[in-house]
Amino acid sequence: MRKWIFQFIVFGFYSELAFSSVSLKQAFEAARVNMESIKRAEAFVQQNEELKSRAEATIRPTISGVASYTKIDPPSAAGRSPFLLTRQYSYGFRLSQPIVRGGSIAALELAKENIILARYQKDASEINLYQLVINSYYTLALAKSDLNNVLELKNFSQERVKVISDRSSIGRSRRGELVEAQAQLHIAESQYQEALNKLQEAQRIFEFYTSLNPNEVNLETPLKRETLSLEAYLQKLKLRPDILASNQQTKVAMRQVEIAKGSHYPQVDLTSNYFIERTGVLATSEWDVGVAVIIPLYQGGGVQAAVRQAVEEKRISELRKNETIRAAERDVMINYQNLIQIEEQLKSLKEALNKSEEAYRLNKKDYQFGLVTNLDVLQSMNMYIQTKRSVDTLMAMGHMNQKNLEALTGVLP
């Protein structure tokens, strides 16, 4: 008794959900706020903004406060010379301005390119999240629809057991027919538990992404044939964030080559000191200016190796970009073809659904007159429910393919 009450409560709970629905767009907006992947992508953009500031700092002047104090042990050979200072000190300010630093400009440009890359990657993360939400959203919708279909099968099976039981009690049906109907009922109960488990799993996945309570999704909405051609979808791929990111990664790799080559160039720095006070023969001199030049002559071949490494990294980036584009084109073509096939298949399957429902209804009626067997009724009942489940599955897959096709071209809801 408790089992039937529990099932009634569960069914009533899911029926109530039909009065409040969450759209795919609302689910994605909730996931965008909820998921850490988007927050990480935003933090990565901010991190690269700070790296750009650090790169700018390397070509800007620096001002430092400097001080020194030295106490000298008087040398014995110097005697008591009045020019010998055993305590020497100075303090003031020092300004340093890099004039030539190999690769410093390229490093700044690299930082700017990395900011653009981080923004593309953030947009790509949103596309990836949207695809995950699409799959979880329609998987949840299908699980709920499938639970209702299996519940309908169970109700039909219960009704069949009651009919055969009543007929068997008055000798109008064989004992074997009752056993057949009871076996069908047990199978339907097992399928109901399986469908309930799948629904609970789908709910947990949906809640993980969105933190929303799972609500009813209408699977009866007809699929709309896309007006865009396959060529139009492939053309739109050029603006997809991950493809833009792969192009940007190639630019980043080119900057890395420039930075590596910069280690061959000399370094020239301007240095100036202003002394507030100092001792010694330069006590009356308040400032000085100098230029320091470092010319790399031999560095063990490390610089050239770094250049070759950067060149290979650029080549790898180009290969990765080509692979990303080819994979994107493949996914678009597969989804586009699947969507067309699903639309065509649904036309035939909906006709089959109408016929299977009619066959079940007619077999039930004919059984009362002894024109068909109980097995014929059970077979037509299973065919009807199985066809209905197939229609709902194809409907969910069609919506899923349609939305994934949009997402594959970088379109968000």
Buried (B, 14 or more C-beta within 10 A) or exposed (E): EEEEEEBEEBBEEBEEBEEEEBEBEBBBBBBBEBBEBBEEBBEBBEBBEEBBEEBBEBBEEEEEEEEEEEEEEEEEEEEEEEEEBEEBBBEBBBBBBBEEBBBBBBBBBBBBBBBBBBBBBBBBBBBBBBBBBBBBBBBBBBBBBBBBBBBBBBEBBBBBBEBBBEBBEEEEBBEEBBEBBBEBBEBBBEBBEEBBEBBEEBBEBBBEBBEBEBBBBEBEEEBEEBEEEBEEBBEBBEEBBBBBBBBBBBBBBBBBBBBBBBBEBEBBBBEBBBBEEBEEEEEEEEEEEEEEEEEEEEEEEEBBEBBEEBBEBBEEBBEBBEEBBEEBBEBBBBBBEBBBEBBEBBEEBBEBBEEBBEBBEBBBEBBEEEEBBBEBBBBBBBBBBBBBBBBBBBBBBBBBBBBBBBBBBBBBB
